[in-house]
Amino acid sequence: MPTVLVILADGFEEIEAFAPIDLLRRAGIEVTTASLADNRHATGRSGITAHADVALSQVQGKLFDLLFLPGGAGVQNLRADPRVREALLLHQRAGRWLAAICAAPTVLHDCGLLAGRRYTAHPSVAAELPVALSSDRVVTDGQITTSRGAGTAVEFGLHLVGLLVSAERAQEISKAICV
């Protein structure tokens, strides 16, 4: 069974986190949510507090098949935490999948992981990511998948299911939820 780590920071965009998490779990993928805070809580931009499965400190150094970063204002917290950079680089060196939505591709950029790649991101970070593909909703280049924002979260989640399980399973889930 594939494994996914989702890192949640205060200010995360709830739709961008919860929609993909739900779709990945529907596909039978083992998803572990990790908060930056040791109390395992992260409060999203709309005031919804998530109780993560673990604190990030509990999974430092552990490899997952995919590491996923939701966007939103919480991206500033992801960018400021050296453990996030360490986890991204560990996964990249191991050839694992990386995924980021909305403003979260800036975290990948900070790590030098977007150089020479095709990717997309939210228009709010266009000044930092001037070569982002502004009309593409979901982009995969090598082991990195990026998406635009809350409005693309379901498509992004289904795309990740397709990468980790199969296009057929993604289609079954898509049909079941009336996409």
C-alpha positions as CSV (number, residue, x, y, z in Angstrom):
1,M,0.0,0.0,0.0
2,P,1.5,3.4,-0.9
3,T,2.2,5.9,1.8
4,V,1.7,9.7,1.9
5,L,2.9,12.3,4.3
6,V,0.9,15.6,4.4
7,I,2.5,18.4,6.4
8,L,0.0,20.8,8.0
9,A,1.1,24.2,9.2
10,D,-1.1,26.9,10.8
11,G,-2.8,28.8,8.1
12,F,-3.1,25.8,5.7
13,E,-5.9,26.0,3.1
14,E,-8.4,23.4,4.3
15,I,-9.8,22.4,0.9
16,E,-6.4,21.9,-0.5
17,A,-5.5,19.6,2.3
18,F,-8.7,17.7,3.1
19,A,-9.9,17.0,-0.5
20,P,-6.7,15.2,-1.6
21,I,-6.4,13.5,1.8
22,D,-9.9,12.2,1.5
23,L,-9.4,11.0,-2.1
24,L,-6.1,9.3,-1.3
25,R,-7.7,7.5,1.6
26,R,-10.6,6.4,-0.5
27,A,-8.1,4.8,-2.8
28,G,-6.7,2.7,0.1
29,I,-3.5,4.8,0.4
30,E,-2.1,5.2,3.9
31,V,-2.0,8.9,4.6
32,T,-0.2,10.3,7.6
33,T,-0.9,13.9,8.5
34,A,1.8,15.7,10.5
35,S,1.6,19.1,12.1
36,L,4.6,21.4,12.6
37,A,3.4,21.8,16.2
38,D,4.2,19.2,18.8
39,N,0.6,19.3,20.1
40,R,-0.5,17.8,16.7
41,H,-2.8,20.7,15.9
42,A,-2.9,23.0,12.9
43,T,-5.6,25.6,12.4
44,G,-6.5,26.3,8.8
45,R,-7.2,29.7,7.1
46,S,-10.9,29.3,7.7
47,G,-10.5,28.4,11.4
48,I,-10.9,24.7,11.1
49,T,-8.4,23.0,13.5
50,A,-7.0,19.7,12.3
51,H,-5.8,17.1,14.8
52,A,-2.9,15.6,12.9
53,D,-1.9,11.9,13.2
54,V,1.5,12.9,14.4
55,A,3.8,15.8,15.0
56,L,6.4,16.3,12.3
57,S,9.1,15.6,14.8
58,Q,7.8,12.0,15.1
59,V,8.4,11.2,11.5
60,Q,11.6,13.1,10.8
61,G,13.9,10.9,8.7
62,K,11.1,8.5,7.7
63,L,10.4,8.0,4.0
64,F,7.0,8.0,2.4
65,D,6.1,7.3,-1.2
66,L,4.8,10.8,-1.5
67,L,5.3,14.0,0.5
68,F,2.5,16.5,0.0
69,L,2.3,20.2,1.0
70,P,-1.0,22.0,1.0
71,G,-1.0,25.8,0.3
72,G,-2.6,28.8,1.9
73,A,-1.1,31.4,4.2
74,G,0.5,28.5,6.2
75,V,3.1,28.2,3.4
76,Q,5.1,30.9,5.2
77,N,5.3,28.5,8.2
78,L,6.4,25.6,6.0
79,R,9.1,27.8,4.4
80,A,10.4,28.9,7.8
81,D,10.7,25.4,9.3
82,P,14.0,23.7,8.4
83,R,12.5,20.3,9.1
84,V,10.2,20.8,6.0
85,R,13.2,21.5,3.8
86,E,15.0,18.5,5.3
87,A,12.1,16.2,4.6
88,L,11.7,17.5,1.0
89,L,15.3,16.9,0.2
90,L,15.3,13.5,1.8
91,H,12.4,12.4,-0.3
92,Q,13.8,14.0,-3.5
93,R,17.2,12.2,-3.0
94,A,15.3,8.9,-2.5
95,G,13.4,9.4,-5.8
96,R,10.0,9.7,-4.0
97,W,7.0,11.8,-5.2
98,L,6.6,15.4,-4.1
99,A,3.4,17.3,-4.4
100,A,2.5,20.9,-3.7
101,I,-0.6,23.0,-4.4
102,C,-1.4,26.7,-4.4
103,A,1.5,28.7,-2.9
104,A,3.3,25.6,-1.6
105,P,5.4,25.2,-4.8
106,T,7.4,28.1,-3.4
107,V,8.7,25.7,-0.7
108,L,9.9,23.4,-3.5
109,H,11.5,26.4,-5.2
110,D,13.3,27.4,-2.0
111,C,14.9,23.9,-2.0
112,G,16.0,24.3,-5.6
113,L,13.6,21.5,-6.7
114,L,11.8,23.3,-9.4
115,A,14.8,24.4,-11.5
116,G,14.4,23.2,-15.1
117,R,10.9,21.7,-14.4
118,R,7.4,22.5,-15.6
119,Y,5.1,23.4,-12.7
120,T,2.1,25.5,-11.8
121,A,1.1,27.5,-8.7
122,H,-1.4,30.0,-7.5
123,P,-1.3,33.4,-9.2
124,S,-0.5,35.1,-5.9
125,V,3.0,33.7,-6.1
126,A,3.6,34.5,-9.7
127,A,6.3,37.1,-8.9
128,E,8.3,34.4,-7.1
129,L,7.6,31.7,-9.6
130,P,7.5,33.6,-13.0
131,V,7.9,30.5,-15.1
132,A,4.9,28.7,-13.5
133,L,2.4,27.5,-16.1
134,S,-0.4,29.9,-15.3
135,S,-3.2,28.1,-17.3
136,D,-2.4,24.5,-16.3
137,R,-4.4,23.1,-13.4
138,V,-2.2,20.1,-12.5
139,V,1.3,19.5,-13.8
140,T,3.6,16.6,-13.2
141,D,7.3,16.8,-14.3
142,G,9.5,13.9,-13.1
143,Q,8.6,13.1,-9.5
144,I,7.0,16.5,-8.8
145,T,3.3,17.3,-9.1
146,T,1.9,20.8,-8.6
147,S,-1.5,22.3,-8.8
148,R,-3.1,25.8,-8.8
149,G,-5.3,26.1,-5.7
150,A,-8.5,25.3,-3.9
151,G,-10.5,25.0,-7.1
152,T,-8.2,22.3,-8.4
153,A,-7.9,20.3,-5.2
154,V,-10.2,17.4,-6.3
155,E,-8.6,17.1,-9.7
156,F,-5.2,17.3,-8.0
157,G,-6.2,14.6,-5.5
158,L,-7.5,12.3,-8.2
159,H,-4.3,12.8,-10.2
160,L,-2.2,11.8,-7.1
161,V,-4.4,8.6,-6.9
162,G,-3.6,7.9,-10.5
163,L,0.1,8.3,-9.9
164,L,0.2,6.1,-6.7
165,V,-2.4,3.5,-7.6
166,S,-3.8,3.6,-11.1
167,A,-5.7,5.8,-13.5
168,E,-8.5,3.2,-13.3
169,R,-8.8,3.6,-9.5
170,A,-8.8,7.4,-9.9
171,Q,-11.6,7.1,-12.5
172,E,-13.7,4.8,-10.2
173,I,-13.4,7.4,-7.3
174,S,-14.2,10.2,-9.7
175,K,-17.3,8.5,-10.8
176,A,-18.3,7.6,-7.2
177,I,-18.1,11.2,-6.1
178,C,-19.8,12.6,-9.2
179,V,-17.0,14.6,-10.7
